[in-house]
Amino acid sequence: MKFLHIADLHLGAQIHEFSMLEEQRYILMEIERMAKIYRVDAVLIAGDIYDRSIPSVEAVALFDAFISGLHCPVCIISGNHDSAQRMQFGARIMEKQKVYVQGTLKKPLYHADFKDRYGTVEVWMLPFVRPETARALGYSGTSYQDAVDFMLEDMPEPGENRRVLMAHQYVVKDETADKAENDLNIGGLDQIRVSSFEGFDYVALGHIHGASRIGKNMVCYSGSPLKYSFSEAQQTKCALLVELKKKGDVTVKELPLEPYRDWREIKGPLEKLISLEVVSQNDPNDYIRAILTDDEVYDAVGQLRSVYPNLMRIDFDNARTRSEGGAQGAKELPKLESLDKLFAQFYEEQMGRELSEEDNEIVAKILKEGGSL
């Protein structure tokens, strides 16, 4: 069996005042093209289909066009950004068209079976697990780790079948989880040990935006197909082409995805950054974060946007910020975001991952009690 593993589409995302729909439409067409070129047997989408639990009409239409254009089976789970119940709507009808959707938690897990010349491949589907949602199925604890283990505990023996799991969690090496438990300053209450997924021939993960392999086994993040913050500016985005032959024989290949517009950081004095010499080195239509080293500037936004129309933000690295300990004074462009969004952006840049839905609820509660913009 040969399939494409993707995740974290975040359809409908708006970064600052920029809608990502045009970029998303372009990259989904590239993924469709890959699926046809490599003649995959299925596409696995491991959560965060949408950027919001109530997606825009345009985002839903884009996803509909995408799965309709793949012309192959599709397996879909919900992520922490998705509404599990909304994702589940119509699942039984779509199953007849070989579009297998699991939005809500189900125990034992839902799975779709595929046949090839080596036998059966079972694709098991585990949507994003929170302790509170697992309680509806009989879980009585408060731990993310224990909740995931609870969902997997009654898996039947695979026998000779090859077995794939789709999941959307923050998965780490066991030693990383052990260190977090012993050091409260590290945090990581939502970390899941990679050893929880032993027994699967391949684990298709979503949730982390950079492609990576966790541990020695085939437990892989595909990452997001597009960049969604400047913390991802240096990442090479990809889809994973996974091939399962006979049991134990699994290969994974990264297929690079080139965006319609890239994300870049530029640094220096304003006069140099807007000079023809610098502007002509790359595509000026990229999404830009400008770090200005000038002590004083006039109309930096206007001057930069005259040559970089997709300027997203300006930071400063000058004598004043260095005297304040090197902190860069961020200037969000051009509108003032709400406090919850600003905190979420700050957290993602510092930690390299997004806030969980539970964390978002805590932040919202704090802001409601303390007031917000």
C-alpha positions as CSV (number, residue, x, y, z in Angstrom):
1,M,0.0,0.0,0.0
2,K,1.2,3.5,-0.9
3,F,-0.3,6.6,0.7
4,L,0.3,10.3,1.3
5,H,0.5,11.5,4.9
6,I,-0.4,15.1,5.4
7,A,-1.8,17.1,8.4
8,D,-2.5,20.6,9.8
9,L,-4.0,22.2,6.8
10,H,-5.6,24.9,8.9
11,L,-8.0,25.9,6.1
12,G,-9.4,29.4,6.5
13,A,-6.5,30.6,8.6
14,Q,-5.9,34.4,8.7
15,I,-2.5,35.5,9.8
16,H,-2.6,39.1,11.0
17,E,-4.8,40.6,8.3
18,F,-3.8,38.2,5.5
19,S,-6.1,35.4,4.4
20,M,-4.3,32.2,3.6
21,L,-7.0,30.8,1.3
22,E,-5.1,31.6,-1.9
23,E,-2.0,29.9,-0.6
24,Q,-4.0,26.9,0.6
25,R,-5.8,26.4,-2.7
26,Y,-2.4,26.4,-4.5
27,I,-0.8,23.9,-2.1
28,L,-3.8,21.6,-2.1
29,M,-3.6,21.5,-5.9
30,E,0.1,20.5,-5.5
31,I,-0.9,17.7,-3.2
32,E,-3.5,16.5,-5.6
33,R,-0.9,16.4,-8.3
34,M,1.5,14.4,-6.1
35,A,-1.3,11.9,-5.3
36,K,-1.8,11.3,-9.1
37,I,1.9,11.2,-10.0
38,Y,2.7,8.6,-7.3
39,R,-0.6,6.7,-7.8
40,V,-1.2,6.5,-4.1
41,D,-3.8,4.1,-2.7
42,A,-5.1,6.6,-0.1
43,V,-4.4,10.0,1.5
44,L,-4.3,10.2,5.3
45,I,-5.1,13.6,6.8
46,A,-4.1,13.6,10.5
47,G,-6.2,16.5,11.9
48,D,-6.5,20.3,12.1
49,I,-8.4,20.3,8.8
50,Y,-9.7,23.8,9.7
51,D,-8.2,26.6,11.6
52,R,-11.3,27.3,13.6
53,S,-13.9,25.0,15.1
54,I,-16.6,26.8,13.1
55,P,-14.8,27.2,9.7
56,S,-15.7,29.7,7.1
57,V,-17.9,28.8,4.1
58,E,-14.9,29.3,1.8
59,A,-12.7,27.0,3.9
60,V,-15.4,24.2,3.8
61,A,-15.8,24.7,0.0
62,L,-12.0,24.4,-0.5
63,F,-11.8,21.2,1.5
64,D,-14.8,19.7,-0.4
65,A,-13.1,20.5,-3.7
66,F,-9.8,19.0,-2.5
67,I,-11.1,15.6,-1.4
68,S,-13.4,15.4,-4.5
69,G,-10.4,16.0,-6.7
70,L,-8.1,13.4,-5.2
71,H,-10.0,10.4,-6.8
72,C,-8.7,8.0,-4.2
73,P,-9.7,6.9,-0.7
74,V,-9.2,9.5,2.0
75,C,-8.9,8.9,5.8
76,I,-9.5,12.0,8.0
77,I,-9.4,12.6,11.8
78,S,-10.1,15.7,13.7
79,G,-7.5,17.8,15.5
80,N,-7.6,20.2,18.4
81,H,-8.6,23.1,16.1
82,D,-11.5,21.2,14.6
83,S,-15.0,20.7,16.0
84,A,-15.2,16.9,16.5
85,Q,-19.0,16.8,16.1
86,R,-19.0,18.9,13.0
87,M,-16.3,16.8,11.4
88,Q,-18.3,13.7,12.2
89,F,-21.4,14.9,10.3
90,G,-22.1,12.8,7.2
91,A,-19.3,10.3,8.0
92,R,-21.5,7.2,7.3
93,I,-22.6,8.6,3.9
94,M,-19.0,9.5,3.0
95,E,-17.8,6.1,3.9
96,K,-19.7,4.7,0.9
97,Q,-17.5,7.0,-1.3
98,K,-14.4,5.7,0.4
99,V,-13.9,8.9,2.4
100,Y,-13.4,7.7,6.0
101,V,-13.9,10.3,8.7
102,Q,-13.6,10.0,12.4
103,G,-14.2,13.3,14.2
104,T,-15.4,12.1,17.6
105,L,-13.7,9.6,19.9
106,K,-14.9,6.0,19.6
107,K,-13.9,3.0,21.6
108,P,-12.8,0.6,20.2
109,L,-11.2,2.8,17.6
110,Y,-12.8,3.1,14.1
111,H,-10.7,1.7,11.3
112,A,-10.7,1.3,7.5
113,D,-9.2,-1.8,5.8
114,F,-7.3,-1.8,2.5
115,K,-6.1,-4.7,0.5
116,D,-3.0,-5.2,-1.6
117,R,-0.9,-8.2,-2.8
118,Y,0.7,-8.5,0.6
119,G,-2.7,-8.8,2.5
120,T,-4.6,-6.3,4.6
121,V,-3.6,-2.9,5.9
122,E,-5.7,-1.6,8.8
123,V,-5.8,2.2,9.2
124,W,-6.9,3.0,12.7
125,M,-8.2,6.5,13.5
126,L,-7.7,8.3,16.8
127,P,-8.9,11.9,16.8
128,F,-7.4,14.4,19.2
129,V,-7.8,13.1,22.7
130,R,-8.5,15.3,25.8
131,P,-9.0,13.7,29.2
132,E,-12.4,15.4,29.5
133,T,-13.7,14.0,26.2
134,A,-12.3,10.5,27.0
135,R,-14.4,10.5,30.2
136,A,-17.6,10.1,28.2
137,L,-16.2,6.7,27.2
138,G,-15.3,5.5,30.7
139,Y,-12.0,7.2,31.4
140,S,-11.8,8.5,34.9
141,G,-8.4,10.3,35.1
142,T,-7.0,13.7,34.2
143,S,-3.9,12.8,32.3
144,Y,-3.4,13.2,28.5
145,Q,-1.0,10.2,28.6
146,D,-3.4,7.9,30.4
147,A,-6.3,9.0,28.3
148,V,-4.5,8.0,25.1
149,D,-3.4,4.7,26.7
150,F,-7.1,4.2,27.7
151,M,-8.2,4.7,24.1
152,L,-5.7,2.2,22.8
153,E,-5.9,-0.5,25.5
154,D,-8.5,-2.7,23.9
155,M,-6.9,-2.9,20.4
156,P,-7.3,-6.4,19.0
157,E,-4.3,-8.4,18.0
158,P,-3.2,-7.6,14.5
159,G,-2.2,-11.1,13.5
160,E,-0.5,-10.9,10.0
161,N,-2.2,-7.7,9.1
162,R,-0.1,-4.5,8.8
163,R,-1.4,-1.8,11.0
164,V,-1.4,2.0,10.7
165,L,-2.5,4.5,13.3
166,M,-3.6,8.1,12.6
167,A,-3.3,10.4,15.7
168,H,-3.2,14.1,16.5
169,Q,-1.2,14.6,19.7
170,Y,2.1,16.0,21.1
171,V,4.2,12.9,20.9
172,V,7.8,12.9,22.4
173,K,10.5,10.4,23.1
174,D,10.0,8.6,26.4
175,E,13.1,10.1,27.9
176,T,11.7,13.6,27.1
177,A,8.5,12.8,28.8
178,D,10.3,11.4,31.9
179,K,12.4,14.6,32.1
180,A,9.2,16.8,31.9
181,E,7.6,14.8,34.7
182,N,10.7,15.3,37.0
183,D,11.1,19.0,36.2
184,L,8.0,21.1,36.6
185,N,9.6,24.1,34.9
186,I,9.6,22.2,31.6
187,G,5.8,21.6,31.5
188,G,4.4,19.3,28.9
189,L,1.2,18.0,30.5
190,D,-0.1,17.1,27.1
191,Q,3.0,15.1,26.1
192,I,2.4,11.5,24.9
193,R,5.2,8.9,25.1
194,V,6.1,7.4,21.7
195,S,6.1,3.9,23.3
196,S,2.3,4.2,23.5
197,F,2.2,3.4,19.8
198,E,4.3,0.2,19.8
199,G,2.8,-2.5,17.6
200,F,1.9,-0.2,14.7
201,D,3.8,-0.5,11.5
202,Y,3.4,3.2,10.9
203,V,1.9,6.1,12.9
204,A,0.7,9.2,11.0
205,L,0.8,12.1,13.3
206,G,-0.5,15.6,13.2
207,H,-0.2,18.6,15.6
208,I,3.4,19.7,15.2
209,H,4.1,21.8,12.1
210,G,7.6,20.6,11.3
211,A,8.1,17.2,9.6
212,S,10.0,14.8,12.0
213,R,10.3,11.2,13.1
214,I,9.9,10.4,16.8
215,G,12.1,7.7,18.2
216,K,13.4,4.6,16.3
217,N,10.1,3.3,15.0
218,M,8.0,4.7,12.2
219,V,6.2,7.4,14.2
220,C,6.2,10.5,12.0
221,Y,4.9,14.0,11.8
222,S,4.2,15.2,8.3
223,G,4.1,18.8,9.5
224,S,1.9,21.5,7.9
225,P,2.0,21.9,4.2
226,L,2.3,25.7,4.6
227,K,4.2,28.0,6.9
228,Y,1.9,29.7,9.4
229,S,4.4,31.7,11.5
230,F,7.9,33.2,11.2
231,S,9.0,30.5,13.7
232,E,8.5,28.2,10.7
233,A,10.3,30.4,8.2
234,Q,13.3,28.1,7.9
235,Q,11.3,24.9,7.6
236,T,11.0,22.9,4.4
237,K,7.4,21.8,4.1
238,C,6.5,18.4,2.6
239,A,4.0,15.6,2.3
240,L,5.2,12.1,3.3
241,L,5.0,9.3,0.8
242,V,4.7,6.1,2.8
243,E,4.9,2.6,1.3
244,L,4.0,-0.5,3.2
245,K,5.1,-3.8,1.5
246,K,5.3,-7.0,3.4
247,K,5.0,-6.7,7.2
248,G,8.0,-4.9,8.6
249,D,9.0,-3.3,5.3
250,V,8.0,0.4,5.4
251,T,9.7,3.3,3.6
252,V,9.0,7.0,4.0
253,K,10.0,9.7,1.5
254,E,9.6,13.4,2.0
255,L,8.1,15.2,-1.0
256,P,8.9,18.9,-0.8
257,L,6.1,21.4,-1.2
258,E,6.9,24.7,-2.7
259,P,4.5,27.5,-1.6
260,Y,2.9,30.2,-3.8
261,R,4.6,32.7,-1.5
262,D,7.4,32.1,1.0
263,W,7.9,33.5,4.5
264,R,11.1,35.4,5.0
265,E,12.9,37.6,7.6
266,I,15.0,40.5,6.5
267,K,17.2,42.5,8.8
268,G,19.1,45.8,8.5
269,P,18.7,49.5,8.2
270,L,15.5,50.6,6.4
271,E,17.4,52.3,3.5
272,K,19.2,49.1,2.7
273,L,16.2,46.9,3.0
274,I,14.2,48.9,0.4
275,S,17.2,49.2,-1.9
276,L,17.0,47.6,-5.4
277,E,20.1,45.5,-4.5
278,V,18.3,43.8,-1.6
279,V,14.8,43.7,-3.0
280,S,15.9,42.0,-6.2
281,Q,17.6,39.1,-4.4
282,N,14.3,37.3,-3.7
283,D,10.6,37.6,-4.5
284,P,9.3,40.8,-2.9
285,N,5.8,39.3,-2.8
286,D,6.9,36.9,0.0
287,Y,5.4,37.3,3.5
288,I,8.0,39.5,5.3
289,R,9.1,40.1,8.8
290,A,11.4,43.1,8.8
291,I,13.9,43.6,11.7
292,L,15.0,47.2,11.6
293,T,18.4,48.2,13.1
294,D,17.8,52.0,12.7
295,D,17.6,54.0,15.9
296,E,15.1,56.4,14.3
297,V,12.8,55.8,11.2
298,Y,10.0,57.6,9.5
299,D,7.0,55.8,8.1
300,A,8.7,52.4,8.2
301,V,5.4,50.6,7.3
302,G,4.7,52.8,4.3
303,Q,8.2,52.6,2.9
304,L,8.6,48.8,3.4
305,R,5.2,48.1,1.9
306,S,6.0,50.1,-1.2
307,V,8.4,47.3,-2.1
308,Y,7.1,44.4,0.1
309,P,3.3,44.4,-0.3
310,N,2.9,41.4,2.0
311,L,4.8,42.9,4.9
312,M,3.4,41.2,8.0
313,R,5.3,42.7,10.9
314,I,8.2,44.9,12.0
315,D,10.6,44.3,14.9
316,F,13.5,46.4,16.0
317,D,17.0,45.5,17.0
318,N,18.7,48.8,17.8
319,A,20.5,50.6,20.6
320,R,17.3,51.0,22.6
321,T,16.2,47.4,22.4
322,R,19.7,46.1,23.1
323,S,19.9,48.3,26.2
324,E,16.6,46.7,27.3
325,G,18.2,43.3,27.2
326,G,18.0,42.6,23.5
327,A,14.2,42.3,23.4
328,Q,12.8,43.3,20.0
329,G,9.8,45.6,20.0
330,A,7.3,43.9,17.8
331,K,4.9,46.0,15.8
332,E,1.9,44.1,14.6
333,L,0.7,45.2,11.2
334,P,-1.6,47.0,10.8
335,K,-4.4,46.2,13.1
336,L,-4.4,45.5,16.9
337,E,-5.1,41.8,17.6
338,S,-7.1,40.7,20.6
339,L,-5.1,39.7,23.7
340,D,-5.8,36.0,23.3
341,K,-4.5,36.0,19.8
342,L,-1.4,38.0,20.8
343,F,-0.7,35.5,23.6
344,A,-1.2,32.5,21.3
345,Q,1.2,34.0,18.7
346,F,3.8,34.7,21.5
347,Y,3.5,31.2,22.9
348,E,3.9,29.6,19.4
349,E,7.0,31.7,18.7
350,Q,8.6,30.8,22.1
351,M,7.6,27.1,22.3
352,G,7.5,26.1,18.7
353,R,4.0,24.7,19.0
354,E,0.4,26.0,19.4
355,L,-1.6,26.3,22.5
356,S,-3.9,23.3,23.1
357,E,-7.6,23.9,23.3
358,E,-7.6,23.4,27.0
359,D,-4.8,26.1,27.3
360,N,-6.8,28.4,25.1
361,E,-9.8,28.0,27.5
362,I,-7.6,28.9,30.5
363,V,-6.3,32.0,28.8
364,A,-9.8,33.1,27.8
365,K,-11.0,32.6,31.4
366,I,-8.1,34.7,32.7
367,L,-8.7,37.5,30.2
368,K,-12.4,37.5,31.0
369,E,-11.7,37.9,34.7
370,G,-9.0,40.6,34.1
371,G,-10.5,42.4,31.2
372,S,-9.3,42.5,27.5
373,L,-8.9,44.9,24.6
